[in-house]
Amino acid sequence: MHNEFTGIVEQDGDWYVAYCPEIPGANGQGRSKDEALGSLSEAIGLILEDRREEGLRGVPPEAM
């Protein structure tokens, strides 16, 4: 499955900061735009994984 999200990158001094408005709490940073977006991508993946696990908590194994 392929998902697309908006990544907004802003420069703050020598650093780049990235965030995703669709996923609260998804932030990344780096010394380059690509590094910041890579960090953001990892954060998005972790948040979505956690949300999936949370959604499946309490579901009986035979239902999956």
N, CA, C and O atoms as a Tinker XYZ file with bonds, in Angstrom:
   256  protein
     1  N      0.838000   -1.168000    0.000000    73     2
     2  CA     0.000000    0.000000    0.000000    64     1     3
     3  C      0.888000    1.237000    0.000000    63     2     4     5
     4  O      1.888000    1.292000    0.716000    81     3
     5  N      0.525000    2.209000   -0.790000    73     3     6
     6  CA     1.316000    3.426000   -0.935000    64     5     7
     7  C      0.511000    4.606000   -0.400000    63     6     8     9
     8  O     -0.626000    4.831000   -0.814000    81     7
     9  N      1.099000    5.343000    0.508000    73     7    10
    10  CA     0.462000    6.533000    1.074000    64     9    11
    11  C      1.292000    7.751000    0.735000    63    10    12    13
    12  O      2.520000    7.682000    0.669000    81    11
    13  N      0.620000    8.864000    0.523000    73    11    14
    14  CA     1.311000   10.127000    0.285000    64    13    15
    15  C      0.843000   11.137000    1.319000    63    14    16    17
    16  O     -0.350000   11.260000    1.599000    81    15
    17  N      1.804000   11.855000    1.878000    73    15    18
    18  CA     1.517000   12.876000    2.868000    64    17    19
    19  C      2.267000   14.147000    2.487000    63    18    20    21
    20  O      3.242000   14.104000    1.737000    81    19
    21  N      1.809000   15.258000    3.002000    73    19    22
    22  CA     2.455000   16.542000    2.754000    64    21    23
    23  C      3.626000   16.712000    3.714000    63    22    24    25
    24  O      3.478000   16.531000    4.922000    81    23
    25  N      4.775000   17.057000    3.175000    73    23    26
    26  CA     5.942000   17.361000    3.993000    64    25    27
    27  C      6.327000   18.816000    3.803000    63    26    28    29
    28  O      6.656000   19.229000    2.691000    81    27
    29  N      6.291000   19.582000    4.850000    73    27    30
    30  CA     6.657000   20.995000    4.794000    64    29    31
    31  C      8.032000   21.139000    5.429000    63    30    32    33
    32  O      8.265000   20.678000    6.546000    81    31
    33  N      8.936000   21.783000    4.708000    73    31    34
    34  CA    10.315000   21.945000    5.180000    64    33    35
    35  C     10.603000   23.433000    5.348000    63    34    36    37
    36  O     10.323000   24.238000    4.459000    81    35
    37  N     11.160000   23.779000    6.489000    73    35    38
    38  CA    11.558000   25.161000    6.768000    64    37    39
    39  C     13.000000   25.159000    7.243000    63    38    40    41
    40  O     13.448000   24.230000    7.914000    81    39
    41  N     13.712000   26.206000    6.887000    73    39    42
    42  CA    15.098000   26.322000    7.333000    64    41    43
    43  C     15.141000   27.141000    8.615000    63    42    44    45
    44  O     14.496000   28.182000    8.736000    81    43
    45  N     15.931000   26.633000    9.578000    73    43    46
    46  CA    16.104000   27.316000   10.859000    64    45    47
    47  C     17.607000   27.383000   11.125000    63    46    48    49
    48  O     18.185000   26.465000   11.708000    81    47
    49  N     18.224000   28.461000   10.698000    73    47    50
    50  CA    19.678000   28.580000   10.813000    64    49    51
    51  C     20.345000   27.570000    9.892000    63    50    52    53
    52  O     20.081000   27.553000    8.690000    81    51
    53  N     21.205000   26.730000   10.452000    73    51    54
    54  CA    21.901000   25.710000    9.667000    64    53    55
    55  C     21.086000   24.424000    9.523000    63    54    56    57
    56  O     21.503000   23.508000    8.814000    81    55
    57  N     19.943000   24.346000   10.180000    73    55    58
    58  CA    19.137000   23.135000   10.196000    64    57    59
    59  C     17.880000   23.293000    9.343000    63    58    60    61
    60  O     17.397000   24.401000    9.110000    81    59
    61  N     17.370000   22.164000    8.890000    73    59    62
    62  CA    16.078000   22.114000    8.214000    64    61    63
    63  C     15.124000   21.335000    9.118000    63    62    64    65
    64  O     15.488000   20.306000    9.687000    81    63
    65  N     13.918000   21.839000    9.237000    73    63    66
    66  CA    12.894000   21.207000   10.055000    64    65    67
    67  C     11.732000   20.860000    9.134000    63    66    68    69
    68  O     11.304000   21.686000    8.328000    81    67
    69  N     11.221000   19.633000    9.253000    73    67    70
    70  CA    10.112000   19.183000    8.411000    64    69    71
    71  C      8.973000   18.707000    9.301000    63    70    72    73
    72  O      9.192000   18.158000   10.381000    81    71
    73  N      7.754000   18.930000    8.826000    73    71    74
    74  CA     6.592000   18.426000    9.553000    64    73    75
    75  C      5.493000   18.064000    8.573000    63    74    76    77
    76  O      5.506000   18.488000    7.417000    81    75
    77  N      4.551000   17.280000    9.048000    73    75    78
    78  CA     3.446000   16.797000    8.233000    64    77    79
    79  C      2.138000   17.261000    8.867000    63    78    80    81
    80  O      1.791000   16.803000    9.956000    81    79
    81  N      1.403000   18.162000    8.209000    73    79    82
    82  CA     0.173000   18.672000    8.813000    64    81    83
    83  C     -0.924000   17.619000    8.973000    63    82    84    85
    84  O     -1.805000   17.776000    9.818000    81    83
    85  N     -0.885000   16.546000    8.175000    73    83    86
    86  CA    -1.922000   15.516000    8.274000    64    85    87
    87  C     -1.728000   14.592000    9.476000    63    86    88    89
    88  O     -2.672000   13.930000    9.908000    81    87
    89  N     -0.509000   14.546000   10.018000    73    87    90
    90  CA    -0.214000   13.633000   11.119000    64    89    91
    91  C      0.395000   14.430000   12.275000    63    90    92    93
    92  O      1.600000   14.681000   12.289000    81    91
    93  N     -0.429000   14.823000   13.233000    73    91    94
    94  CA     0.091000   15.581000   14.367000    64    93    95
    95  C      1.226000   14.830000   15.067000    63    94    96    97
    96  O      1.127000   13.630000   15.321000    81    95
    97  N      2.289000   15.545000   15.370000    73    95    98
    98  CA     3.432000   14.951000   16.049000    64    97    99
    99  C      4.505000   14.418000   15.125000    63    98   100   101
   100  O      5.580000   14.032000   15.585000    81    99
   101  N      4.235000   14.388000   13.819000    73    99   102
   102  CA     5.228000   13.895000   12.859000    64   101   103
   103  C      6.156000   15.045000   12.482000    63   102   104   105
   104  O      5.765000   15.968000   11.768000    81   103
   105  N      7.396000   14.975000   12.976000    73   103   106
   106  CA     8.394000   16.014000   12.736000    64   105   107
   107  C      9.723000   15.360000   12.402000    63   106   108   109
   108  O      9.996000   14.231000   12.811000    81   107
   109  N     10.544000   16.082000   11.655000    73   107   110
   110  CA    11.882000   15.609000   11.352000    64   109   111
   111  C     12.829000   16.786000   11.259000    63   110   112   113
   112  O     12.398000   17.932000   11.132000    81   111
   113  N     14.112000   16.502000   11.322000    73   111   114
   114  CA    15.106000   17.568000   11.192000    64   113   115
   115  C     16.366000   17.008000   10.576000    63   114   116   117
   116  O     16.599000   15.800000   10.603000    81   115
   117  N     17.176000   17.889000   10.020000    73   115   118
   118  CA    18.441000   17.460000    9.449000    64   117   119
   119  C     19.249000   18.640000    8.950000    63   118   120   121
   120  O     18.770000   19.774000    8.934000    81   119
   121  N     20.472000   18.366000    8.547000    73   119   122
   122  CA    21.356000   19.416000    8.028000    64   121   123
   123  C     21.062000   19.747000    6.567000    63   122   124   125
   124  O     21.564000   20.740000    6.040000    81   123
   125  N     20.238000   18.906000    5.908000    73   123   126
   126  CA    19.825000   19.163000    4.524000    64   125   127
   127  C     18.321000   18.900000    4.415000    63   126   128   129
   128  O     17.724000   18.289000    5.301000    81   127
   129  N     17.722000   19.364000    3.326000    73   127   130
   130  CA    16.293000   19.116000    3.117000    64   129   131
   131  C     16.028000   17.617000    3.033000    63   130   132   133
   132  O     15.069000   17.116000    3.621000    81   131
   133  N     16.888000   16.900000    2.294000    73   131   134
   134  CA    16.697000   15.457000    2.146000    64   133   135
   135  C     16.797000   14.732000    3.485000    63   134   136   137
   136  O     16.031000   13.805000    3.750000    81   135
   137  N     17.728000   15.148000    4.319000    73   135   138
   138  CA    17.887000   14.540000    5.641000    64   137   139
   139  C     16.660000   14.808000    6.512000    63   138   140   141
   140  O     16.194000   13.922000    7.228000    81   139
   141  N     16.144000   16.024000    6.448000    73   139   142
   142  CA    14.950000   16.375000    7.220000    64   141   143
   143  C     13.745000   15.579000    6.738000    63   142   144   145
   144  O     12.957000   15.098000    7.552000    81   143
   145  N     13.593000   15.435000    5.427000    73   143   146
   146  CA    12.473000   14.665000    4.897000    64   145   147
   147  C     12.612000   13.181000    5.218000    63   146   148   149
   148  O     11.610000   12.508000    5.460000    81   147
   149  N     13.836000   12.662000    5.223000    73   147   150
   150  CA    14.060000   11.271000    5.608000    64   149   151
   151  C     13.684000   11.038000    7.059000    63   150   152   153
   152  O     13.068000   10.027000    7.397000    81   151
   153  N     14.057000   11.976000    7.909000    73   151   154
   154  CA    13.715000   11.893000    9.329000    64   153   155
   155  C     12.198000   11.973000    9.516000    63   154   156   157
   156  O     11.631000   11.259000   10.343000    81   155
   157  N     11.553000   12.836000    8.752000    73   155   158
   158  CA    10.093000   12.966000    8.802000    64   157   159
   159  C      9.430000   11.667000    8.359000    63   158   160   161
   160  O      8.464000   11.216000    8.975000    81   159
   161  N      9.944000   11.074000    7.306000    73   159   162
   162  CA     9.389000    9.813000    6.796000    64   161   163
   163  C      9.461000    8.716000    7.861000    63   162   164   165
   164  O      8.509000    7.955000    8.035000    81   163
   165  N     10.577000    8.636000    8.564000    73   163   166
   166  CA    10.720000    7.656000    9.646000    64   165   167
   167  C      9.701000    7.919000   10.755000    63   166   168   169
   168  O      9.090000    6.988000   11.280000    81   167
   169  N      9.526000    9.190000   11.103000    73   167   170
   170  CA     8.574000    9.556000   12.160000    64   169   171
   171  C      7.152000    9.169000   11.752000    63   170   172   173
   172  O      6.394000    8.637000   12.563000    81   171
   173  N      6.796000    9.432000   10.512000    73   171   174
   174  CA     5.463000    9.071000   10.020000    64   173   175
   175  C      5.269000    7.561000   10.107000    63   174   176   177
   176  O      4.223000    7.094000   10.558000    81   175
   177  N      6.266000    6.800000    9.678000    73   175   178
   178  CA     6.179000    5.343000    9.734000    64   177   179
   179  C      5.970000    4.833000   11.147000    63   178   180   181
   180  O      5.149000    3.944000   11.374000    81   179
   181  N      6.705000    5.388000   12.095000    73   179   182
   182  CA     6.571000    4.967000   13.491000    64   181   183
   183  C      5.195000    5.317000   14.063000    63   182   184   185
   184  O      4.593000    4.516000   14.778000    81   183
   185  N      4.712000    6.495000   13.749000    73   183   186
   186  CA     3.400000    6.917000   14.245000    64   185   187
   187  C      2.302000    6.030000   13.669000    63   186   188   189
   188  O      1.409000    5.600000   14.399000    81   187
   189  N      2.357000    5.752000   12.365000    73   187   190
   190  CA     1.330000    4.911000   11.748000    64   189   191
   191  C      1.382000    3.483000   12.280000    63   190   192   193
   192  O      0.343000    2.854000   12.475000    81   191
   193  N      2.579000    2.975000   12.512000    73   191   194
   194  CA     2.725000    1.639000   13.087000    64   193   195
   195  C      2.100000    1.587000   14.482000    63   194   196   197
   196  O      1.386000    0.640000   14.812000    81   195
   197  N      2.369000    2.601000   15.292000    73   195   198
   198  CA     1.802000    2.663000   16.637000    64   197   199
   199  C      0.281000    2.758000   16.586000    63   198   200   201
   200  O     -0.406000    2.106000   17.373000    81   199
   201  N     -0.248000    3.558000   15.672000    73   199   202
   202  CA    -1.703000    3.688000   15.551000    64   201   203
   203  C     -2.339000    2.363000   15.138000    63   202   204   205
   204  O     -3.419000    2.016000   15.615000    81   203
   205  N     -1.675000    1.627000   14.257000    73   203   206
   206  CA    -2.195000    0.330000   13.831000    64   205   207
   207  C     -2.220000   -0.636000   15.007000    63   206   208   209
   208  O     -3.219000   -1.319000   15.232000    81   207
   209  N     -1.116000   -0.695000   15.762000    73   207   210
   210  CA    -1.055000   -1.573000   16.924000    64   209   211
   211  C     -2.121000   -1.199000   17.947000    63   210   212   213
   212  O     -2.756000   -2.073000   18.538000    81   211
   213  N     -2.313000    0.084000   18.151000    73   211   214
   214  CA    -3.330000    0.556000   19.099000    64   213   215
   215  C     -4.728000    0.148000   18.623000    63   214   216   217
   216  O     -5.571000   -0.250000   19.427000    81   215
   217  N     -4.964000    0.247000   17.328000    73   215   218
   218  CA    -6.266000   -0.111000   16.765000    64   217   219
   219  C     -6.556000   -1.597000   16.869000    63   218   220   221
   220  O     -7.716000   -1.997000   16.965000    81   219
   221  N     -5.501000   -2.428000   16.851000    73   219   222
   222  CA    -5.692000   -3.874000   16.908000    64   221   223
   223  C     -5.668000   -4.422000   18.333000    63   222   224   225
   224  O     -5.979000   -5.593000   18.551000    81   223
   225  N     -5.304000   -3.588000   19.298000    73   223   226
   226  CA    -5.274000   -4.034000   20.696000    64   225   227
   227  C     -6.676000   -4.452000   21.125000    63   226   228   229
   228  O     -7.638000   -3.706000   20.938000    81   227
   229  N     -6.783000   -5.617000   21.685000    73   227   230
   230  CA    -8.076000   -6.085000   22.162000    64   229   231
   231  C     -8.868000   -6.868000   21.127000    63   230   232   233
   232  O     -9.915000   -7.429000   21.448000    81   231
   233  N     -8.383000   -6.914000   19.888000    73   231   234
   234  CA    -9.062000   -7.684000   18.853000    64   233   235
   235  C     -8.645000   -9.148000   19.008000    63   234   236   237
   236  O     -7.452000   -9.448000   19.064000    81   235
   237  N     -9.605000  -10.047000   19.077000    73   235   238
   238  CA    -9.259000  -11.457000   19.238000    64   237   239
   239  C     -8.425000  -11.957000   18.045000    63   238   240   241
   240  O     -8.675000  -11.557000   16.908000    81   239
   241  N     -7.436000  -12.829000   18.301000    73   239   242
   242  CA    -6.572000  -13.325000   17.223000    64   241   243
   243  C     -7.340000  -13.950000   16.063000    63   242   244   245
   244  O     -6.925000  -13.834000   14.910000    81   243
   245  N     -8.457000  -14.612000   16.362000    73   243   246
   246  CA    -9.222000  -15.259000   15.277000    64   245   247
   247  C     -9.931000  -14.251000   14.376000    63   246   248   249
   248  O    -10.381000  -14.607000   13.287000    81   247
   249  N    -10.034000  -13.008000   14.813000    73   247   250
   250  CA   -10.687000  -11.971000   14.003000    64   249   251
   251  C     -9.751000  -11.330000   12.997000    63   250   252   253
   252  O    -10.196000  -10.605000   12.107000    81   251
   253  N     -8.443000  -11.595000   13.131000    73   251   254
   254  CA    -7.487000  -10.949000   12.223000    64   253   255
   255  C     -7.161000  -11.805000   11.041000    63   254   256
   256  O     -6.372000  -11.403000   10.186000    81   255
